[in-house]
Amino acid sequence: MDKTDKLEHPAREGKFSFESVQDVQTLVDYLKALTDGFEKGQMRFSRNDLDMVLSPMGLIGFAVEAKAKDGRMKLALKFAWREAVEESGSDADQLVITPGGGE
């Protein structure tokens, strides 16, 4: 599959992985792109050797983990869903996320 074909026909199965160190503004841009993708029902992940499209819909599992120890901070976000699954209600705990601010 050549580069043009990958652009026109991104993978809908498989695994996409990317890890790097970025500045805060780049991370904000990535998070905005994810937000837009959830709103539009489609998000595309690309790097040199892989192009993948995910289509979030219906109820989406969400997990957040925040850790702080010895000056090292970690934040992990995880989203999971199935294609073409009927929606069902949930009475699970509600999470509130607020931006920090100097008080």
N, CA, C and O atoms as a GROMACS GRO file, in nm:
protein
  412
    1MET      N    1   0.085  -0.118   0.000
    1MET     CA    2   0.000   0.000   0.000
    1MET      C    3   0.090   0.124   0.000
    1MET      O    4   0.172   0.140   0.090
    2ASP      N    5   0.075   0.212  -0.098
    2ASP     CA    6   0.157   0.332  -0.103
    2ASP      C    7   0.096   0.441  -0.016
    2ASP      O    8  -0.014   0.426   0.036
    3LYS      N    9   0.169   0.554  -0.002
    3LYS     CA   10   0.127   0.662   0.086
    3LYS      C   11  -0.008   0.722   0.044
    3LYS      O   12  -0.090   0.753   0.131
    4THR      N   13  -0.033   0.738  -0.084
    4THR     CA   14  -0.159   0.792  -0.133
    4THR      C   15  -0.274   0.701  -0.096
    4THR      O   16  -0.380   0.748  -0.054
    5ASP      N   17  -0.254   0.569  -0.111
    5ASP     CA   18  -0.358   0.473  -0.077
    5ASP      C   19  -0.390   0.477   0.073
    5ASP      O   20  -0.507   0.466   0.111
    6LYS      N   21  -0.287   0.493   0.159
    6LYS     CA   22  -0.310   0.502   0.303
    6LYS      C   23  -0.393   0.626   0.338
    6LYS      O   24  -0.477   0.620   0.427
    7LEU      N   25  -0.369   0.736   0.268
    7LEU     CA   26  -0.445   0.858   0.295
    7LEU      C   27  -0.591   0.842   0.257
    7LEU      O   28  -0.679   0.894   0.326
    8GLU      N   29  -0.618   0.770   0.150
    8GLU     CA   30  -0.755   0.752   0.103
    8GLU      C   31  -0.826   0.639   0.177
    8GLU      O   32  -0.949   0.641   0.188
    9HIS      N   33  -0.752   0.541   0.228
    9HIS     CA   34  -0.810   0.424   0.294
    9HIS      C   35  -0.736   0.393   0.423
    9HIS      O   36  -0.659   0.296   0.428
   10PRO      N   37  -0.758   0.473   0.528
   10PRO     CA   38  -0.689   0.445   0.654
   10PRO      C   39  -0.739   0.315   0.715
   10PRO      O   40  -0.851   0.272   0.686
   11ALA      N   41  -0.658   0.251   0.800
   11ALA     CA   42  -0.694   0.127   0.866
   11ALA      C   43  -0.811   0.149   0.961
   11ALA      O   44  -0.822   0.254   1.024
   12ARG      N   45  -0.897   0.050   0.970
   12ARG     CA   46  -1.007   0.054   1.065
   12ARG      C   47  -0.990  -0.055   1.170
   12ARG      O   48  -1.072  -0.067   1.262
   13GLU      N   49  -0.885  -0.134   1.157
   13GLU     CA   50  -0.850  -0.237   1.256
   13GLU      C   51  -0.700  -0.237   1.273
   13GLU      O   52  -0.627  -0.187   1.188
   14GLY      N   53  -0.655  -0.292   1.385
   14GLY     CA   54  -0.512  -0.296   1.413
   14GLY      C   55  -0.481  -0.215   1.536
   14GLY      O   56  -0.569  -0.190   1.619
   15LYS      N   57  -0.358  -0.175   1.549
   15LYS     CA   58  -0.314  -0.100   1.666
   15LYS      C   59  -0.230   0.018   1.623
   15LYS      O   60  -0.141   0.005   1.539
   16PHE      N   61  -0.259   0.134   1.680
   16PHE     CA   62  -0.182   0.255   1.658
   16PHE      C   63  -0.116   0.291   1.789
   16PHE      O   64  -0.183   0.293   1.893
   17SER      N   65   0.011   0.319   1.787
   17SER     CA   66   0.082   0.356   1.909
   17SER      C   67   0.179   0.468   1.877
   17SER      O   68   0.244   0.468   1.773
   18PHE      N   69   0.188   0.564   1.968
   18PHE     CA   70   0.280   0.676   1.952
   18PHE      C   71   0.318   0.726   2.090
   18PHE      O   72   0.232   0.740   2.176
   19GLU      N   73   0.444   0.751   2.111
   19GLU     CA   74   0.492   0.801   2.240
   19GLU      C   75   0.603   0.902   2.214
   19GLU      O   76   0.693   0.877   2.134
   20SER      N   77   0.597   1.016   2.283
   20SER     CA   78   0.700   1.119   2.267
   20SER      C   79   0.691   1.216   2.383
   20SER      O   80   0.604   1.204   2.469
   21VAL      N   81   0.782   1.311   2.386
   21VAL     CA   82   0.780   1.420   2.483
   21VAL      C   83   0.740   1.546   2.407
   21VAL      O   84   0.799   1.578   2.304
   22GLN      N   85   0.639   1.617   2.457
   22GLN     CA   86   0.586   1.735   2.387
   22GLN      C   87   0.572   1.851   2.486
   22GLN      O   88   0.566   1.830   2.607
   23ASP      N   89   0.566   1.971   2.432
   23ASP     CA   90   0.539   2.088   2.515
   23ASP      C   91   0.388   2.096   2.543
   23ASP      O   92   0.308   2.031   2.476
   24VAL      N   93   0.351   2.176   2.643
   24VAL     CA   94   0.212   2.185   2.686
   24VAL      C   95   0.120   2.227   2.572
   24VAL      O   96   0.012   2.170   2.557
   25GLN      N   97   0.158   2.326   2.490
   25GLN     CA   98   0.070   2.373   2.384
   25GLN      C   99   0.041   2.263   2.281
   25GLN      O  100  -0.071   2.252   2.233
   26THR      N  101   0.140   2.182   2.248
   26THR     CA  102   0.118   2.070   2.155
   26THR      C  103   0.020   1.971   2.215
   26THR      O  104  -0.067   1.920   2.144
   27LEU      N  105   0.032   1.944   2.345
   27LEU     CA  106  -0.062   1.852   2.411
   27LEU      C  107  -0.203   1.910   2.412
   27LEU      O  108  -0.301   1.837   2.394
   28VAL      N  109  -0.215   2.040   2.434
   28VAL     CA  110  -0.346   2.107   2.429
   28VAL      C  111  -0.406   2.089   2.290
   28VAL      O  112  -0.525   2.061   2.277
   29ASP      N  113  -0.324   2.106   2.186
   29ASP     CA  114  -0.373   2.088   2.048
   29ASP      C  115  -0.420   1.945   2.024
   29ASP      O  116  -0.524   1.924   1.961
   30TYR      N  117  -0.346   1.845   2.075
   30TYR     CA  118  -0.387   1.705   2.062
   30TYR      C  119  -0.520   1.681   2.134
   30TYR      O  120  -0.609   1.615   2.080
   31LEU      N  121  -0.534   1.734   2.256
   31LEU     CA  122  -0.658   1.716   2.331
   31LEU      C  123  -0.776   1.784   2.262
   31LEU      O  124  -0.887   1.730   2.262
   32LYS      N  125  -0.754   1.900   2.202
   32LYS     CA  126  -0.861   1.966   2.126
   32LYS      C  127  -0.900   1.882   2.006
   32LYS      O  128  -1.019   1.872   1.974
   33ALA      N  129  -0.803   1.823   1.938
   33ALA     CA  130  -0.833   1.737   1.823
   33ALA      C  131  -0.914   1.615   1.867
   33ALA      O  132  -1.007   1.574   1.796
   34LEU      N  133  -0.881   1.557   1.982
   34LEU     CA  134  -0.960   1.445   2.034
   34LEU      C  135  -1.103   1.489   2.065
   34LEU      O  136  -1.199   1.420   2.032
   35THR      N  137  -1.117   1.605   2.130
   35THR     CA  138  -1.250   1.658   2.161
   35THR      C  139  -1.331   1.678   2.033
   35THR      O  140  -1.447   1.638   2.026
   36ASP      N  141  -1.270   1.739   1.934
   36ASP     CA  142  -1.339   1.758   1.805
   36ASP      C  143  -1.377   1.624   1.743
   36ASP      O  144  -1.485   1.609   1.687
   37GLY      N  145  -1.287   1.526   1.754
   37GLY     CA  146  -1.315   1.393   1.700
   37GLY      C  147  -1.433   1.326   1.768
   37GLY      O  148  -1.516   1.264   1.701
   38PHE      N  149  -1.442   1.338   1.900
   38PHE     CA  150  -1.557   1.283   1.970
   38PHE      C  151  -1.686   1.354   1.926
   38PHE      O  152  -1.788   1.289   1.903
   39GLU      N  153  -1.680   1.487   1.914
   39GLU     CA  154  -1.798   1.563   1.872
   39GLU      C  155  -1.843   1.526   1.730
   39GLU      O  156  -1.962   1.518   1.703
   40LYS      N  157  -1.747   1.505   1.640
   40LYS     CA  158  -1.779   1.475   1.501
   40LYS      C  159  -1.801   1.326   1.475
   40LYS      O  160  -1.849   1.288   1.368
   41GLY      N  161  -1.766   1.241   1.573
   41GLY     CA  162  -1.788   1.098   1.557
   41GLY      C  163  -1.678   1.027   1.480
   41GLY      O  164  -1.697   0.913   1.436
   42GLN      N  165  -1.565   1.092   1.463
   42GLN     CA  166  -1.455   1.028   1.393
   42GLN      C  167  -1.323   1.098   1.428
   42GLN      O  168  -1.315   1.220   1.431
   43MET      N  169  -1.221   1.017   1.453
   43MET     CA  170  -1.088   1.073   1.476
   43MET      C  171  -0.987   0.990   1.399
   43MET      O  172  -0.998   0.868   1.390
   44ARG      N  173  -0.888   1.060   1.344
   44ARG     CA  174  -0.787   0.996   1.260
   44ARG      C  175  -0.650   1.012   1.325
   44ARG      O  176  -0.612   1.123   1.364
   45PHE      N  177  -0.578   0.902   1.335
   45PHE     CA  178  -0.443   0.901   1.393
   45PHE      C  179  -0.346   0.866   1.282
   45PHE      O  180  -0.364   0.766   1.212
   46SER      N  181  -0.241   0.947   1.265
   46SER     CA  182  -0.145   0.925   1.156
   46SER      C  183  -0.003   0.942   1.205
   46SER      O  184   0.026   1.025   1.292
   47ARG      N  185   0.084   0.864   1.148
   47ARG     CA  186   0.228   0.882   1.160
   47ARG      C  187   0.287   0.827   1.031
   47ARG      O  188   0.212   0.782   0.944
   48ASN      N  189   0.417   0.829   1.016
   48ASN     CA  190   0.478   0.792   0.889
   48ASN      C  191   0.433   0.658   0.834
   48ASN      O  192   0.404   0.647   0.714
   49ASP      N  193   0.425   0.556   0.919
   49ASP     CA  194   0.399   0.422   0.870
   49ASP      C  195   0.258   0.369   0.896
   49ASP      O  196   0.230   0.253   0.864
   50LEU      N  197   0.169   0.450   0.954
   50LEU     CA  198   0.035   0.401   0.987
   50LEU      C  199  -0.065   0.514   0.988
   50LEU      O  200  -0.034   0.627   1.028
   51ASP      N  201  -0.185   0.484   0.943
   51ASP     CA  202  -0.296   0.579   0.940
   51ASP      C  203  -0.419   0.502   0.984
   51ASP      O  204  -0.455   0.402   0.920
   52MET      N  205  -0.485   0.545   1.092
   52MET     CA  206  -0.600   0.472   1.146
   52MET      C  207  -0.713   0.567   1.180
   52MET      O  208  -0.690   0.678   1.227
   53VAL      N  209  -0.837   0.522   1.156
   53VAL     CA  210  -0.956   0.600   1.187
   53VAL      C  211  -1.038   0.525   1.291
   53VAL      O  212  -1.062   0.405   1.277
   54LEU      N  213  -1.082   0.596   1.395
   54LEU     CA  214  -1.174   0.542   1.494
   54LEU      C  215  -1.302   0.625   1.491
   54LEU      O  216  -1.298   0.745   1.468
   55SER      N  217  -1.415   0.558   1.514
   55SER     CA  218  -1.545   0.625   1.511
   55SER      C  219  -1.618   0.605   1.643
   55SER      O  220  -1.696   0.511   1.656
   56PRO      N  221  -1.594   0.692   1.740
   56PRO     CA  222  -1.661   0.677   1.869
   56PRO      C  223  -1.810   0.708   1.858
   56PRO      O  224  -1.850   0.804   1.793
   57MET      N  225  -1.892   0.622   1.923
   57MET     CA  226  -2.037   0.644   1.921
   57MET      C  227  -2.100   0.578   2.042
   57MET      O  228  -2.038   0.493   2.107
   58GLY      N  229  -2.221   0.616   2.071
   58GLY     CA  230  -2.293   0.554   2.181
   58GLY      C  231  -2.226   0.580   2.315
   58GLY      O  232  -2.162   0.682   2.336
   59LEU      N  233  -2.242   0.484   2.404
   59LEU     CA  234  -2.180   0.496   2.536
   59LEU      C  235  -2.034   0.458   2.526
   59LEU      O  236  -1.998   0.359   2.462
   60ILE      N  237  -1.950   0.537   2.590
   60ILE     CA  238  -1.805   0.518   2.582
   60ILE      C  239  -1.751   0.501   2.723
   60ILE      O  240  -1.774   0.585   2.810
   61GLY      N  241  -1.679   0.392   2.745
   61GLY     CA  242  -1.614   0.371   2.874
   61GLY      C  243  -1.502   0.472   2.890
   61GLY      O  244  -1.430   0.503   2.794
   62PHE      N  245  -1.487   0.524   3.010
   62PHE     CA  246  -1.387   0.628   3.036
   62PHE      C  247  -1.318   0.598   3.168
   62PHE      O  248  -1.384   0.571   3.268
   63ALA      N  249  -1.185   0.603   3.167
   63ALA     CA  250  -1.107   0.585   3.290
   63ALA      C  251  -1.001   0.694   3.296
   63ALA      O  252  -0.941   0.730   3.194
   64VAL      N  253  -0.979   0.745   3.414
   64VAL     CA  254  -0.873   0.844   3.435
   64VAL      C  255  -0.791   0.800   3.556
   64VAL      O  256  -0.846   0.755   3.657
   65GLU      N  257  -0.660   0.813   3.545
   65GLU     CA  258  -0.571   0.780   3.655
   65GLU      C  259  -0.469   0.892   3.668
   65GLU      O  260  -0.400   0.925   3.572
   66ALA      N  261  -0.460   0.951   3.786
   66ALA     CA  262  -0.362   1.057   3.812
   66ALA      C  263  -0.276   1.013   3.929
   66ALA      O  264  -0.327   0.968   4.031
   67LYS      N  265  -0.144   1.027   3.913
   67LYS     CA  266  -0.051   0.987   4.018
   67LYS      C  267   0.053   1.097   4.038
   67LYS      O  268   0.092   1.167   3.944
   68ALA      N  269   0.098   1.110   4.163
   68ALA     CA  270   0.207   1.202   4.196
   68ALA      C  271   0.291   1.136   4.304
   68ALA      O  272   0.240   1.100   4.410
   69LYS      N  273   0.420   1.122   4.278
   69LYS     CA  274   0.510   1.061   4.376
   69LYS      C  275   0.652   1.109   4.352
   69LYS      O  276   0.703   1.100   4.240
   70ASP      N  277   0.714   1.160   4.455
   70ASP     CA  278   0.854   1.203   4.448
   70ASP      C  279   0.880   1.299   4.331
   70ASP      O  280   0.982   1.290   4.264
   71GLY      N  281   0.787   1.392   4.308
   71GLY     CA  282   0.804   1.491   4.203
   71GLY      C  283   0.773   1.442   4.062
   71GLY      O  284   0.786   1.518   3.967
   72ARG      N  285   0.733   1.317   4.048
   72ARG     CA  286   0.697   1.262   3.916
   72ARG      C  287   0.546   1.256   3.905
   72ARG      O  288   0.478   1.202   3.992
   73MET      N  289   0.494   1.312   3.798
   73MET     CA  290   0.350   1.318   3.778
   73MET      C  291   0.311   1.230   3.659
   73MET      O  292   0.386   1.216   3.563
   74LYS      N  293   0.192   1.171   3.670
   74LYS     CA  294   0.142   1.088   3.560
   74LYS      C  295  -0.008   1.106   3.549
   74LYS      O  296  -0.080   1.107   3.649
   75LEU      N  297  -0.055   1.122   3.426
   75LEU     CA  298  -0.197   1.130   3.397
   75LEU      C  299  -0.225   1.036   3.282
   75LEU      O  300  -0.164   1.048   3.175
   76ALA      N  301  -0.315   0.942   3.301
   76ALA     CA  302  -0.351   0.847   3.195
   76ALA      C  303  -0.501   0.855   3.170
   76ALA      O  304  -0.581   0.849   3.264
   77LEU      N  305  -0.539   0.869   3.044
   77LEU     CA  306  -0.678   0.870   3.004
   77LEU      C  307  -0.703   0.749   2.915
   77LEU      O  308  -0.620   0.715   2.831
   78LYS      N  309  -0.818   0.685   2.933
   78LYS     CA  310  -0.850   0.569   2.851
   78LYS      C  311  -0.997   0.576   2.812
   78LYS      O  312  -1.084   0.601   2.896
   79PHE      N  313  -1.024   0.553   2.685
   79PHE     CA  314  -1.160   0.551   2.632
   79PHE      C  315  -1.180   0.417   2.563
   79PHE      O  316  -1.090   0.368   2.495
   80ALA      N  317  -1.297   0.357   2.577
   80ALA     CA  318  -1.324   0.229   2.511
   80ALA      C  319  -1.471   0.222   2.471
   80ALA      O  320  -1.559   0.265   2.545
   81TRP      N  321  -1.496   0.168   2.352
   81TRP     CA  322  -1.633   0.150   2.304
   81TRP      C  323  -1.636   0.036   2.204
   81TRP      O  324  -1.532  -0.008   2.155
   82ARG      N  325  -1.755  -0.009   2.175
   82ARG     CA  326  -1.774  -0.113   2.074
   82ARG      C  327  -1.858  -0.055   1.961
   82ARG      O  328  -1.943   0.031   1.983
   83GLU      N  329  -1.831  -0.102   1.842
   83GLU     CA  330  -1.911  -0.059   1.729
   83GLU      C  331  -2.047  -0.127   1.733
   83GLU      O  332  -2.057  -0.244   1.769
   84ALA      N  333  -2.151  -0.053   1.698
   84ALA     CA  334  -2.286  -0.107   1.682
   84ALA      C  335  -2.338  -0.180   1.806
   84ALA      O  336  -2.391  -0.290   1.796
   85VAL      N  337  -2.321  -0.118   1.924
   85VAL     CA  338  -2.374  -0.176   2.047
   85VAL      C  339  -2.487  -0.086   2.096
   85VAL      O  340  -2.474   0.036   2.096
   86GLU      N  341  -2.596  -0.146   2.139
   86GLU     CA  342  -2.710  -0.070   2.192
   86GLU      C  343  -2.669   0.007   2.317
   86GLU      O  344  -2.590  -0.042   2.398
   87GLU      N  345  -2.722   0.127   2.332
   87GLU     CA  346  -2.693   0.208   2.451
   87GLU      C  347  -2.775   0.158   2.569
   87GLU      O  348  -2.889   0.115   2.552
   88SER      N  349  -2.716   0.165   2.688
   88SER     CA  350  -2.789   0.134   2.811
   88SER      C  351  -2.750   0.236   2.917
   88SER      O  352  -2.637   0.284   2.917
   89GLY      N  353  -2.840   0.268   3.005
   89GLY     CA  354  -2.814   0.369   3.107
   89GLY      C  355  -2.715   0.321   3.210
   89GLY      O  356  -2.691   0.201   3.225
   90SER      N  357  -2.656   0.417   3.282
   90SER     CA  358  -2.558   0.384   3.385
   90SER      C  359  -2.575   0.479   3.502
   90SER      O  360  -2.590   0.600   3.484
   91ASP      N  361  -2.573   0.423   3.622
   91ASP     CA  362  -2.583   0.504   3.743
   91ASP      C  363  -2.448   0.514   3.813
   91ASP      O  364  -2.443   0.531   3.934
   92ALA      N  365  -2.340   0.504   3.737
   92ALA     CA  366  -2.205   0.504   3.794
   92ALA      C  367  -2.171   0.643   3.851
   92ALA      O  368  -2.240   0.741   3.825
   93ASP      N  369  -2.064   0.646   3.929
   93ASP     CA  370  -2.016   0.772   3.984
   93ASP      C  371  -1.990   0.873   3.874
   93ASP      O  372  -1.955   0.836   3.762
   94GLN      N  373  -2.007   1.000   3.905
   94GLN     CA  374  -1.982   1.108   3.812
   94GLN      C  375  -1.844   1.168   3.842
   94GLN      O  376  -1.809   1.188   3.958
   95LEU      N  377  -1.767   1.195   3.739
   95LEU     CA  378  -1.636   1.257   3.752
   95LEU      C  379  -1.647   1.404   3.715
   95LEU      O  380  -1.715   1.439   3.619
   96VAL      N  381  -1.581   1.490   3.792
   96VAL     CA  382  -1.575   1.633   3.760
   96VAL      C  383  -1.429   1.668   3.737
   96VAL      O  384  -1.344   1.639   3.822
   97ILE      N  385  -1.398   1.731   3.622
   97ILE     CA  386  -1.262   1.776   3.591
   97ILE      C  387  -1.267   1.927   3.576
   97ILE      O  388  -1.345   1.978   3.495
   98THR      N  389  -1.185   1.998   3.651
   98THR     CA  390  -1.180   2.143   3.642
   98THR      C  391  -1.035   2.187   3.620
   98THR      O  392  -0.943   2.125   3.674
   99PRO      N  393  -1.016   2.291   3.543
   99PRO     CA  394  -0.879   2.339   3.524
   99PRO      C  395  -0.831   2.405   3.652
   99PRO      O  396  -0.909   2.468   3.724
  100GLY      N  397  -0.703   2.390   3.680
  100GLY     CA  398  -0.645   2.453   3.800
  100GLY      C  399  -0.626   2.602   3.776
  100GLY      O  400  -0.616   2.647   3.662
  101GLY      N  401  -0.621   2.675   3.880
  101GLY     CA  402  -0.599   2.817   3.867
  101GLY      C  403  -0.533   2.871   3.993
  101GLY      O  404  -0.551   2.818   4.103
  102GLY      N  405  -0.457   2.975   3.975
  102GLY     CA  406  -0.394   3.038   4.091
  102GLY      C  407  -0.497   3.110   4.173
  102GLY      O  408  -0.559   3.205   4.125
  103GLU      N  409  -0.514   3.069   4.294
  103GLU     CA  410  -0.613   3.136   4.381
  103GLU      C  411  -0.543   3.225   4.479
  103GLU      O  412  -0.608   3.290   4.561
   0.00000   0.00000   0.00000
